[in-house]
Amino acid sequence: MDALTSLRVFRQVVEAGSFVKAAERLDLSTAMTSKHVANLEKQLGVRLLNRTTRHLSLTEAGSVYYEQCSEALDILQAAEAAVGVQTAQPQGVLKVTAPGWFANRKFADLLVEYQARYPDVLVDLRLENRFVDLVEEGYDMAIRATSEPSPSLIVRPLCKMPFVLAASPAYIERRGQPRHPDDLARHRFVLPTYTNIESVTLTGPDGSFAVKNQAVLKTNDTSMSLQLVRAGMGLAYLPAWIVEPKIASGALVRVLPTYDVFAPSLYAVYTSRKYMTTKVRTFIDFLSESLDKPTS
């Protein structure tokens, strides 16, 4: 027999003044109502109620127990109400982890728009170029760019994230402009440590070509890769979100523009579909809606 239900039945019996009236309020039989109270008395090893054919009263122990269980039930009801408000209206802290290169204007604009739409949600965004255990570290969700999402997590695809091969004008002037993927063998690359792209496939109008990338430096930070490329150290594969504004301004040059490099999917990652809060659901829905457009 459910202990919490028995507590609620006991409270109703006391407040109604009889088993019959309490049974009517709870839509239970009188026998079941009496059974719940008897179950509590058996568990506690004390009599809670004095019963006569005409009168019902609390024993000394019953009076103490009634006060305590009423307070506990009120607290529980308040907690349920608070959760119900959160379920209906997104609010509270939303802890999100994303790659370091999300520190860009496009994503910042998305966060501004989301906050304007859902002002009661405080997004706590942590940008990290490492694998984050969502459960262990207390995150609500993650945003990850990958070709192979973990089968142990629930993922929702948001969009494709094309990477662009870029260099600085000074580097191109010094080392020459590659005209074909085979020309890349003579060039140096700034490569990430958090994924293996020692070898990639470039696809263009004349087919697909495997390219081996010779590293001049490796780093776990995409923003540092961008700065090193701007300083002329070498070529790098960079997310379109951060490199396209630099190409448009002339700070960087797109290398082999008629060839496509890799474009992993961007995923929203979370741990439980069953108890997804509205703050998580609205954020994922918002990203899906906003990113389901051509990258600009």
N, C-alpha and C positions, 0 to 999 in steps of 0.2 A: 504494500500500500504506500502511495506517495506521501512522504512526510510533509512536504510543503502544502499539499492539498489538505492534509489533516490539520495543519496549523490554521489554514484559512477557514476550515469548517468549524474548528473550536472557537475562533474569534466570532464567527457569525452566530453560533449558538449562544455565546455569552451576551452579545449585543441584541439578539432577537428575544432572548429570555426564554426560549423553548426550542426543543429539537424540531418540532413541527414547523414553526415559523422559519427557522434557519433552513430547513429542508426545502421549503417553498422558495426562499430567496436564491438558493443555490441550484435549484432544479434537480435535487437528489431525493431519493426515498428517505423516509424517516429512519428506517433501519440502517441504511448506509451512513447517514449522518451520525447516528449513535455509534456505529462501528468505527468511524474515524476518530471520535473522541476516545473511545475505549482503547484504540490502538495507541494513541498518545499516552494515555495513562499506563498502559502496559510497558511502553518503552521507557517512560520516566520512573516507573515504580512507585507512583503516588496517585492519590485520587485528586482530580482537578475540580470536580463538580459534586455538590450534594444534590441528590435527586429525590424528589417525592412525587406523588401523583399530581400535585397541584403547584409545586414550586421548584425552582432551579436556582441554586446559588453557588458561588465560588468558594472552594475551600481556601485556607490560608495559602497553601502552595499554589492553588489554582489562580489566586489573585496575583501573586508575584509572576507566575508564568504568563498570565494574560497580558500584563503590562509589558513584559519583555518581548513577547511574540508580536504584540501589536506594533511596538516600535520597529521591530525587525521587518515586519510586513510593509510598514509605511516606507521604510528606507528602500526596500526592494521595489515597491511600486514607483517610487521616485526615480530609481535607476532605470526601470523599464520605460518610464515616460521619457527620460533623457535620451535613451537609445532610440526610442521611437521618433523623436524630433530629428535626430541625426539621420535616421533612415529616410525620413520624408524630405528634409532640407539639408543639402550638403554643408557641413561646417566642421570646424576643428582643424588640427594639424595634419597635413598630408605629406608624409616623408617619402621623397623620391630620390633615387640614384640614377645618374646618367653619365655617359662618357664626358671627359674633360672638354672635348671640342664643342659641346653644347653651349659653351660660353660664346655665343655669337648673336648677332642682331636679330636674325630670323626667329630663333627660339625665344629671345627676350621679348619680342613683339607678341609671340603667342602667349607667354606668361602674363603679359599686361592685359591682353584681351580676356584670358580666362579669369583673372582676378576681378576684372570689371563685371564679368557675368556672374561670378560666385564670390562675392566679397567676404563671406563668412568662412571661407577656406583659406588657411595659411599654408602655403606651399613651402616646405622645408627641403630645398633642393641641394643635394650633395653631388658634386662633379668629381668623379674618380675614374682613373684608368686602371681598374682592377676588377676582378670578379667579386661581387658583393653577395654574401649569403643573406637573403631578405629576411628569413625567419630569425636567424641568429643575431642579426644586427638591428632588428626592429623596423625594417622598411615596409611601407605599404605596397610599393611597386618599384619597378625599374624600367628604364628605357634602354634598349640594347640594339646595336647594329650587329647582326650575325647572319651567317648562312646556315648555321646549325644550332637552333635554340635548344636548351636543355629539355629533355623529355620529362623531367621531374617537376617542371613548372608549367603554369598555364600561360600561354602567349596569345596575343592578338596582333596580327600584322597591321602596321600603320601606313607604310609607304616604302618605296625603294629609295635607297640612299646612294646615288652614284658618287664614286670617287673620281677625281680628276688628276692627271699627271701634270705637274706644274714646275716651273723654274723661274728664276729672276731674269730680267733682261740682261743684267751684267754677266750672269753665268752663261747664257746663250751666246752672248757676244764673245765670251772667252773660249767656250768649248764647242760652239757651233749648234745649229738647230737640227735635231733629229728629223729625218724625213720618212723613216721607216722603222718598225719595231727592231729590226736587226741592228740599227744604228745605236740602240741603247746599250749595247755591250761596251761601248767606249765611254759611258757616262757613269757618274757616281750618284748614289742615292742616300737620302736620309730616311731610315726605315724605323717603324715602330717595334717596340719589344713585346707589346701585348697581343700581337697576332703575327703569324708567319706569312710574310709575302716575299720571301726570298725569290720565289718564282711565281709569275702571274701570266695570264693569257690576255692578249690584246686582240680585239676583233675589229676589223675594218672592211673597207670595200673590196679588198683583195684577199680576204680570208682571216683566219685566226693564227696567231703567232705566240709561242711560248717565249717569255723573256725572263732571263735570270738577272736579278738586281744585285749589283755590287755595292755593299754598304760602305759609306765613308764615316757614318755615325749612326748610332741607334739611340732612341729615347722612348720613354713611356708616356710622353706628354705631346699631344698633337699640336698644342699652341707653340711649343718649342720647335717642333718640326717646321711649322709655318715660318717662325722667325729665322730659323737656319736657312730655309729656302730663300727667303727675302734677302738674307745676307750673302747669298751666292754660293753656299756650300755645295749644293747639288740639287738633284731632282727629288720630288716626293709625291706620293699618292695621298691626296688630301680630300676630305669630305667637301662636296660641292657647296654646302652651306657656308663654309668659312673661306673657300678659295675663290668663288665666283666674283664677289665684290672686289677682291684684289686684282683679278684679271680685268674686270671692267674699268678699274682705275688706272691700269697700266703698271701696277706695282709688281705683278707676276704675269707670266706668259704661259698659256696652255700649250703643252707639248703633245704633238701628234693629235690634233683636234678631231681628225676624221676617224680615230680609233676609240672604241669604248673599252674602259678598264672595268674592274669589278664593281658591282652595285648590290651590296648585301641588303637584306630587308631590315627595316627598323621595326622593332617589336615593343609593345607594352607587355611587361612581364609581371605576374602576380602569383600568389600562392594558393588562393582559394576562390573558386567560383561560387560556392554555396553561400558564404557570408560576406560577399563583397559590399562594402559600404558605399553610400551614394557619393562621397567625396572621391573615391577611387573610380567609380563607374563614370561620373560626370567628366573627370579629367581624361580618362581613356576615350570616352565618346567625343570629347572636344578635340583631342589630338587627331583622332581618326577623321573627323569632319574637316579639320583645318589642313591636314597633311595630304588628304586624298585629292591633291591638285598637282599640276606640274611644278617642279622645283624652279623657283625664280631667283 
